[in-house]
Amino acid sequence: MPEVTRSGPARTGSAARSRLAAAVVATILIGPSPEARAETALKVSYAISIAGLTIGRVDANGRFTETGYAAIIKGSTSGISRLVSDARATLVGSGRISGKRVVPASFNLETSESGFETHVRMSMRAGAITDLLAIPALREAPDRVPLTPEHQRDVVDPVGAFLSVVDKPGLADTESVCSRTINVFDGWQRYDIELSYKETRLVTGAGEAYDGKVVACTARYVPVAGHRESREAVRYMAANKRLEVWYAPIKDMRFLVPYRILIGTKYGDLVITSTRFVVADPPPKAAVGN
C-alpha cells in the first residue's frame, strides 16, 4: 500500500504486506460482462499464510466470457501474531478482453485495518484512467517519484493484473503465460510486474480443490511512480527475487488465474494458495457475488 496521509502510528512493513496479500489475490477472479451470452462462473477460496502460519483467507466470485469479465473478491487477515494486524479488503473489477489483452473498465477497492480505511474508485477506457478517486491522498514528500498523466495510460488495475489470456483453452503454450510485463496502477502508485517462465507443474487436489497442471512464473516488482525511493519496503520488494505466481487454467476458457502466489519476506514466505477452485455455468440472471 502507498504511504498516505493518516493519523495514528505508522503501519509496520509486515502489516502492509498482509494488506498487499489480500490485494494481490484481488487479481485472481474474473468473470464476464452482464450483457455477454455464454458465461462461465468461477468460485475460488485461498488460504493466506506466512512462515507456515495461517493468517487469513480470500473468497472470490466471478464470471468469464470470451469478451469480458467481472469479479468481487473479499479477503481478511487476523492479528494472531505480532506480524499481522486485523485487516479486511474488498475489491471489485470488470472489463473486456480484446484478443489476448485485458482492458479494464472499472475498479473499486475498500480496505480497513485497525480503524484506518482506504477507498479507490477508478474508471478506465482503452487502458487509460478516465476518472479517479483515491482516499486518503498521497502525502507530499521530497523523495516521492512524481506521478504524471502518462503513468495512468496503458495500464491495468489490480484485479485485471494477474489474469493471463492465451490463444486457445488449455496449456498448449505454457511459456506465453509468463512471458510478459504487466503495467499496474492501483490508484496511488504505478509499478510493473515482470513475469518469466519457470516450469509447468502438476498439483493434486480432492473434492472442490484444483487438480491438474499449473504454470509457475517467477516475478519481479519494478516501482515506476508514486512511491518513495527511500522507503525500505520499496527497496526490499524491488530487490526481492523470491516472488512467484502459479497459474491454473479455467476449463474450456482462454484464461488462467493464479493458483498460488509466493512473496518472500524477512519473516518467512507469504503464501496464498487455492483451497477451492470451482468452475461452473452460472445460474440464470444471477448477479456476480450472489
Backbone hydrogen bonds in HBPLUS format (Angstrom, degrees):
<---DONOR---> <-ACCEPTOR-->    atom                        ^
c    i                          cat <-CA-CA->   ^        H-A-AA   ^      H-
h    n   atom  resd res      DA  || num        DHA   H-A  angle D-A-AA Bond
n    s   type  num  typ     dist DA aas  dist angle  dist       angle   num
A0005-THR N   A0137-ALA O   3.19 MM 132  6.23 167.6  2.21 175.4 172.0     1
A0016-ALA N   A0012-THR O   3.05 MM   4  6.34 156.6  2.11 149.4 156.0     2
A0017-ARG N   A0013-GLY O   2.95 MM   4  6.22 148.4  2.05 143.8 152.7     3
A0018-SER N   A0014-SER O   3.02 MM   4  6.30 144.5  2.14 141.5 150.8     4
A0019-ARG N   A0015-ALA O   3.10 MM   4  6.47 150.9  2.19 146.6 153.5     5
A0020-LEU N   A0016-ALA O   2.86 MM   4  6.12 155.9  1.92 145.6 153.3     6
A0021-ALA N   A0017-ARG O   2.81 MM   4  6.05 145.2  1.93 143.4 152.3     7
A0022-ALA N   A0018-SER O   3.37 MM   4  6.70 158.5  2.42 142.0 144.8     8
A0023-ALA N   A0019-ARG O   2.96 MM   4  6.25 155.4  2.02 148.9 156.8     9
A0024-VAL N   A0020-LEU O   2.66 MM   4  5.84 155.0  1.72 154.8 161.4    10
A0025-VAL N   A0021-ALA O   3.10 MM   4  6.35 159.3  2.14 149.0 153.5    11
A0026-ALA N   A0023-ALA O   2.95 MM   3  4.95 134.2  2.17  94.5 108.4    12
A0027-THR N   A0024-VAL O   2.94 MM   3  5.64 162.0  1.97 116.8 122.2    13
A0028-ILE N   A0025-VAL O   2.87 MM   3  5.26 158.9  1.91 120.6 123.4    14
A0036-ALA N   A0033-SER O   2.99 MM   3  5.37 154.7  2.06 112.4 120.5    15
A0040-THR N   A0064-PHE O   2.91 MM  24  5.15 147.7  2.01 144.6 152.5    16
A0064-PHE N   A0040-THR O   2.81 MM  24  5.15 154.1  1.87 147.7 156.6    17
A0041-ALA N   A0280-ALA O   2.59 MM 239  5.17 159.7  1.62 171.2 176.0    18
A0280-ALA N   A0041-ALA O   2.94 MM 239  5.17 161.2  1.98 142.4 147.4    19
A0042-LEU N   A0062-GLY O   2.90 MM  20  5.34 162.8  1.93 145.2 145.3    20
A0062-GLY N   A0042-LEU O   3.00 MM  20  5.34 153.8  2.07 154.1 160.3    21
A0043-LYS N   A0278-VAL O   2.89 MM 235  5.14 160.3  1.92 149.5 156.0    22
A0278-VAL N   A0043-LYS O   2.86 MM 235  5.14 175.2  1.86 156.1 157.4    23
A0044-VAL N   A0060-ALA O   3.07 MM  16  5.29 158.9  2.11 142.9 149.7    24
A0060-ALA N   A0044-VAL O   2.87 MM  16  5.29 162.0  1.90 164.1 168.7    25
A0045-SER N   A0276-ARG O   3.00 MM 231  4.93 152.6  2.08 127.2 132.8    26
A0275-THR N   A0045-SER O   2.81 MM 230  5.60 162.7  1.84 140.2 145.6    27
A0276-ARG N   A0045-SER O   3.40 MM 231  4.93 149.3  2.50 135.6 129.7    28
A0046-TYR N   A0058-VAL O   2.83 MM  12  5.04 153.9  1.90 149.3 154.2    29
A0058-VAL N   A0046-TYR O   3.00 MM  12  5.04 150.3  2.09 136.2 140.3    30
A0047-ALA N   A0273-THR O   2.88 MM 226  5.46 158.0  1.93 153.6 154.9    31
A0273-THR N   A0047-ALA O   3.02 MM 226  5.46 156.9  2.08 153.4 155.8    32
A0048-ILE N   A0056-GLY O   2.85 MM   8  4.94 169.8  1.86 136.5 133.2    33
A0055-ILE N   A0048-ILE O   2.76 MM   7  5.70 163.5  1.79 148.0 153.9    34
A0056-GLY N   A0048-ILE O   3.29 MM   8  4.94 140.3  2.46 140.4 134.4    35
A0049-SER N   A0271-VAL O   2.88 MM 222  5.30 159.2  1.92 153.6 160.4    36
A0271-VAL N   A0049-SER O   2.80 MM 222  5.30 157.7  1.85 149.7 157.4    37
A0050-ILE N   A0053-LEU O   2.91 MM   3  5.24 154.1  1.98 138.0 141.5    38
A0053-LEU N   A0050-ILE O   2.92 MM   3  5.24 166.6  1.93 117.4 120.3    39
A0051-ALA N   A0269-ASP O   3.04 MM 218  5.35 153.8  2.11 133.8 140.7    40
A0078-SER N   A0055-ILE O   2.82 MM  23  5.64 151.8  1.90 161.0 168.6    41
A0057-ARG N   A0076-SER O   3.07 MM  19  5.79 141.5  2.22 152.1 163.8    42
A0076-SER N   A0057-ARG O   2.99 MM  19  5.79 155.3  2.05 164.4 172.4    43
A0059-ASP N   A0074-LYS O   2.88 MM  15  5.45 164.2  1.90 157.1 160.2    44
A0074-LYS N   A0059-ASP O   2.94 MM  15  5.45 170.7  1.95 157.8 160.2    45
A0061-ASN N   A0072-ILE O   3.01 MM  11  5.56 165.0  2.03 160.0 164.5    46
A0072-ILE N   A0061-ASN O   2.94 MM  11  5.56 156.9  1.99 158.3 165.9    47
A0063-ARG N   A0070-ALA O   3.09 MM   7  5.76 152.7  2.17 161.7 168.7    48
A0065-THR N   A0068-GLY O   3.07 MM   3  5.29 141.1  2.23 157.7 150.7    49
A0097-ILE N   A0067-THR O   2.92 MM  30  4.67 152.8  1.99 105.7 108.5    50
A0069-TYR N   A0095-GLY O   3.02 MM  26  5.53 154.8  2.09 142.0 139.6    51
A0095-GLY N   A0069-TYR O   3.06 MM  26  5.53 153.7  2.13 147.6 145.9    52
A0071-ALA N   A0093-GLY O   2.87 MM  22  5.49 148.3  1.97 162.4 168.5    53
A0093-GLY N   A0071-ALA O   3.15 MM  22  5.49 154.8  2.22 139.5 146.9    54
A0073-ILE N   A0091-LEU O   2.84 MM  18  5.17 161.6  1.88 156.6 161.7    55
A0091-LEU N   A0073-ILE O   2.85 MM  18  5.17 161.4  1.88 150.6 157.0    56
A0075-GLY N   A0089-ALA O   2.89 MM  14  5.26 165.4  1.91 155.0 159.8    57
A0089-ALA N   A0075-GLY O   2.92 MM  14  5.26 152.7  2.00 151.5 150.1    58
A0077-THR N   A0087-ALA O   2.92 MM  10  5.23 154.5  1.98 142.9 147.9    59
A0087-ALA N   A0077-THR O   3.13 MM  10  5.23 159.8  2.17 132.1 134.3    60
A0080-ILE N   A0078-SER O   2.84 MM   2  5.61 137.7  2.02 105.5  92.7    61
A0084-VAL N   A0081-SER O   3.35 MM   3  5.85 161.3  2.39 113.7 117.8    62
A0088-ARG N   A0112-SER O   2.86 MM  24  5.29 150.6  1.95 150.3 159.5    63
A0112-SER N   A0088-ARG O   2.93 MM  24  5.29 151.4  2.02 148.9 151.0    64
A0090-THR N   A0110-GLU O   2.84 MM  20  5.26 154.0  1.91 152.7 160.9    65
A0110-GLU N   A0090-THR O   2.98 MM  20  5.26 150.9  2.06 150.3 158.2    66
A0092-VAL N   A0108-ASN O   3.00 MM  16  5.13 159.5  2.04 143.3 147.1    67
A0108-ASN N   A0092-VAL O   2.85 MM  16  5.13 155.5  1.91 152.7 158.4    68
A0094-SER N   A0106-SER O   3.17 MM  12  5.50 152.9  2.24 145.8 145.4    69
A0105-ALA N   A0094-SER O   2.80 MM  11  5.73 173.6  1.80 142.1 139.8    70
A0106-SER N   A0094-SER O   3.25 MM  12  5.50 163.2  2.28 140.0 139.8    71
A0096-ARG N   A0103-VAL O   2.98 MM   7  5.27 167.0  1.99 139.3 140.0    72
A0103-VAL N   A0096-ARG O   2.91 MM   7  5.27 167.6  1.92 167.1 162.9    73
A0098-SER N   A0101-ARG O   2.92 MM   3  5.10 163.9  1.95 150.8 155.0    74
A0101-ARG N   A0098-SER O   2.95 MM   3  5.10 161.7  1.98 123.1 127.1    75
A0124-MET N   A0105-ALA O   2.87 MM  19  4.68 161.1  1.90 130.1 129.2    76
A0107-PHE N   A0122-MET O   3.01 MM  15  5.14 149.4  2.11 145.5 145.4    77
A0122-MET N   A0107-PHE O   2.87 MM  15  5.14 155.0  1.93 159.4 163.3    78
A0109-LEU N   A0120-VAL O   2.95 MM  11  4.95 153.6  2.03 140.7 142.1    79
A0120-VAL N   A0109-LEU O   2.96 MM  11  4.95 150.5  2.05 143.4 144.7    80
A0111-THR N   A0118-THR O   3.13 MM   7  5.24 161.9  2.16 140.4 142.7    81
A0118-THR N   A0111-THR O   3.09 MM   7  5.24 151.1  2.18 130.0 135.5    82
A0113-GLU N   A0116-PHE O   2.82 MM   3  5.15 154.8  1.89 143.8 152.3    83
A0116-PHE N   A0113-GLU O   2.90 MM   3  5.15 165.9  1.92 118.8 121.2    84
A0119-HIS N   A0135-ILE O   2.77 MM  16  5.10 156.8  1.82 153.4 157.5    85
A0135-ILE N   A0119-HIS O   2.81 MM  16  5.10 166.0  1.83 154.1 158.8    86
A0121-ARG N   A0133-LEU O   2.79 MM  12  5.05 149.8  1.88 148.7 156.5    87
A0133-LEU N   A0121-ARG O   2.87 MM  12  5.05 147.7  1.97 148.8 155.6    88
A0123-SER N   A0131-ASP O   2.90 MM   8  5.03 155.2  1.96 144.9 147.2    89
A0130-THR N   A0123-SER O   2.87 MM   7  5.56 164.5  1.89 139.3 144.2    90
A0131-ASP N   A0123-SER O   3.41 MM   8  5.03 152.6  2.49 132.4 127.7    91
A0125-ARG N   A0128-ALA O   2.86 MM   3  5.34 156.6  1.91 150.5 158.0    92
A0128-ALA N   A0125-ARG O   2.97 MM   3  5.34 161.3  2.00 115.7 121.9    93
A0154-ASP N   A0127-GLY O   2.80 MM  27  4.57 104.8  2.38 111.0 130.1    94
A0155-VAL N   A0127-GLY O   2.93 MM  28  5.22 165.0  1.95 139.6 141.6    95
A0129-ILE N   A0152-GLN O   2.97 MM  23  5.60 158.2  2.02 163.6 168.8    96
A0144-ARG N   A0141-ALA O   3.16 MM   3  5.44 167.1  2.18 114.1 116.7    97
A0229-GLU N   A0143-ASP O   3.08 MM  86  5.76 160.4  2.11 151.0 144.7    98
A0145-VAL N   A0227-HIS O   2.85 MM  82  5.78 159.6  1.89 174.6 174.8    99
A0226-GLY N   A0145-VAL O   2.85 MM  81  5.25 159.9  1.89 138.4 144.6   100
A0151-HIS N   A0148-THR O   2.95 MM   3  5.44 141.5  2.10 112.5 122.6   101
A0152-GLN N   A0149-PRO O   3.01 MM   3  5.34 160.3  2.05 110.1 116.4   102
A0153-ARG N   A0150-GLU O   3.33 MM   3  5.56 149.0  2.43 115.5 113.2   103
A0156-VAL N   A0183-ASN O   2.85 MM  27  6.23 145.5  1.97 154.9 165.3   104
A0185-PHE N   A0156-VAL O   3.04 MM  29  6.25 156.1  2.10 159.1 163.8   105
A0161-ALA N   A0157-ASP O   3.09 MM   4  6.01 126.7  2.38 147.9 163.0   106
A0163-LEU N   A0160-GLY O   3.40 MM   3  5.62 167.2  2.42 110.1 113.7   107
A0164-SER N   A0256-LEU O   3.13 MM  92  5.16 176.7  2.13 151.5 152.3   108
A0256-LEU N   A0164-SER O   2.87 MM  92  5.16 148.1  1.97 150.4 157.4   109
A0166-VAL N   A0254-ARG O   2.86 MM  88  5.30 166.8  1.88 158.4 163.0   110
A0177-VAL N   A0174-THR O   3.14 MM   3  5.56 147.1  2.26 108.1 117.3   111
A0178-CYS N   A0175-GLU O   3.18 MM   3  5.67 138.6  2.36 108.5 117.4   112
A0179-SER N   A0175-GLU O   3.07 MM   4  6.15 144.8  2.20 149.6 160.5   113
A0180-ARG N   A0178-CYS O   2.77 MM   2  5.70 128.5  2.03 115.7  99.3   114
A0195-LEU N   A0180-ARG O   2.98 MM  15  5.59 167.7  1.99 166.7 170.0   115
A0182-ILE N   A0193-ILE O   2.88 MM  11  5.06 167.4  1.90 140.9 143.8   116
A0193-ILE N   A0182-ILE O   2.92 MM  11  5.06 149.5  2.01 139.8 149.7   117
A0184-VAL N   A0191-TYR O   2.83 MM   7  5.39 167.3  1.84 173.7 175.1   118
A0191-TYR N   A0184-VAL O   2.94 MM   7  5.39 158.8  1.99 151.2 158.3   119
A0186-ASP N   A0189-GLN O   3.13 MM   3  5.78 157.7  2.18 157.2 161.9   120
A0190-ARG N   A0225-ALA O   2.89 MM  35  5.10 170.1  1.90 145.2 148.2   121
A0224-VAL N   A0190-ARG O   2.97 MM  34  5.45 146.4  2.08 149.1 147.6   122
A0225-ALA N   A0190-ARG O   3.03 MM  35  5.10 159.4  2.07 142.2 143.1   123
A0192-ASP N   A0222-VAL O   2.84 MM  30  4.98 166.4  1.86 144.9 148.7   124
A0222-VAL N   A0192-ASP O   2.94 MM  30  4.98 166.9  1.95 152.0 151.2   125
A0194-GLU N   A0220-ARG O   2.95 MM  26  5.06 159.4  2.00 147.3 150.8   126
A0220-ARG N   A0194-GLU O   2.91 MM  26  5.06 133.1  2.13 132.9 146.6   127
A0196-SER N   A0218-THR O   2.99 MM  22  5.29 150.3  2.08 146.8 150.4   128
A0218-THR N   A0196-SER O   2.88 MM  22  5.29 151.5  1.96 155.3 159.7   129
A0198-LYS N   A0216-ALA O   2.94 MM  18  5.51 150.0  2.03 160.5 154.2   130
A0199-GLU N   A0216-ALA O   3.30 MM  17  5.28 157.9  2.35 133.2 138.1   131
A0216-ALA N   A0199-GLU O   2.76 MM  17  5.28 165.6  1.78 169.7 173.2   132
A0201-ARG N   A0214-VAL O   2.87 MM  13  5.35 160.0  1.91 154.2 160.4   133
A0214-VAL N   A0201-ARG O   2.84 MM  13  5.35 155.0  1.90 147.9 153.2   134
A0203-VAL N   A0212-GLY O   2.88 MM   9  5.48 173.5  1.88 154.8 152.6   135
A0212-GLY N   A0203-VAL O   2.90 MM   9  5.48 154.8  1.96 149.5 157.8   136
A0209-ALA N   A0206-ALA O   3.15 MM   3  5.51 165.9  2.17 130.1 131.7   137
A0277-PHE N   A0208-GLU O   2.71 MM  69  5.90 170.9  1.72 162.8 160.0   138
A0215-VAL N   A0247-TYR O   2.92 MM  32  5.10 154.4  1.98 141.6 148.6   139
A0247-TYR N   A0215-VAL O   2.77 MM  32  5.10 161.9  1.80 146.4 147.8   140
A0217-CYS N   A0245-VAL O   2.80 MM  28  5.25 160.8  1.83 148.3 155.0   141
A0245-VAL N   A0217-CYS O   2.94 MM  28  5.25 156.9  1.99 146.6 153.3   142
A0219-ALA N   A0243-LEU O   2.93 MM  24  5.12 149.5  2.03 134.4 131.4   143
A0231-ARG N   A0228-ARG O   3.18 MM   3  5.67 161.9  2.22 115.4 120.9   144
A0235-ARG N   A0231-ARG O   3.13 MM   4  6.46 166.3  2.15 154.9 158.3   145
A0236-TYR N   A0232-GLU O   2.79 MM   4  5.95 158.1  1.84 153.6 160.6   146
A0237-MET N   A0233-ALA O   3.03 MM   4  6.13 166.6  2.05 145.2 148.3   147
A0238-ALA N   A0234-VAL O   2.99 MM   4  6.13 157.3  2.04 148.7 155.3   148
A0239-ALA N   A0235-ARG O   3.08 MM   4  6.21 141.0  2.24 141.4 150.5   149
A0240-ASN N   A0236-TYR O   2.94 MM   4  5.91 111.5  2.42 136.6 154.4   150
A0240-ASN N   A0237-MET O   3.21 MM   3  4.83 148.4  2.32  92.3 101.7   151
A0264-GLY N   A0242-ARG O   2.80 MM  22  5.01 148.0  1.90 159.7 164.2   152
A0244-GLU N   A0262-LEU O   3.02 MM  18  5.05 157.8  2.07 139.5 143.1   153
A0262-LEU N   A0244-GLU O   2.95 MM  18  5.05 166.2  1.97 140.6 143.0   154
A0246-TRP N   A0260-ARG O   2.75 MM  14  4.99 166.1  1.77 156.1 157.8   155
A0259-TYR N   A0246-TRP O   2.52 MM  13  5.38 167.1  1.53 154.4 158.8   156
A0260-ARG N   A0246-TRP O   3.33 MM  14  4.99 156.9  2.39 127.5 131.2   157
A0248-ALA N   A0257-VAL O   2.79 MM   9  5.56 169.3  1.80 159.9 158.6   158
A0257-VAL N   A0248-ALA O   2.97 MM   9  5.56 153.5  2.05 156.1 154.5   159
A0250-ILE N   A0255-PHE O   2.92 MM   5  5.79 159.4  1.96 167.6 160.7   160
A0253-MET N   A0250-ILE O   2.96 MM   3  5.44 154.3  2.03 145.2 141.6   161
A0274-SER N   A0259-TYR O   2.95 MM  15  5.42 150.4  2.04 170.2 170.9   162
A0261-ILE N   A0272-ILE O   2.89 MM  11  5.08 149.6  1.98 140.5 150.2   163
A0272-ILE N   A0261-ILE O   2.88 MM  11  5.08 161.4  1.91 152.4 157.6   164
A0263-ILE N   A0270-LEU O   2.84 MM   7  5.05 158.9  1.88 150.5 157.2   165
A0270-LEU N   A0263-ILE O   2.84 MM   7  5.05 175.0  1.84 150.5 150.6   166
A0268-GLY N   A0265-THR O   3.26 MM   3  5.25 168.9  2.28 106.5 108.9   167
A0286-ALA N   A0283-PRO O   3.28 MM   3  5.63 159.4  2.32 134.2 130.1   168
A0290-ASN N   A0287-ALA O   3.05 MM   3  5.66 159.8  2.09 139.9 140.2   169
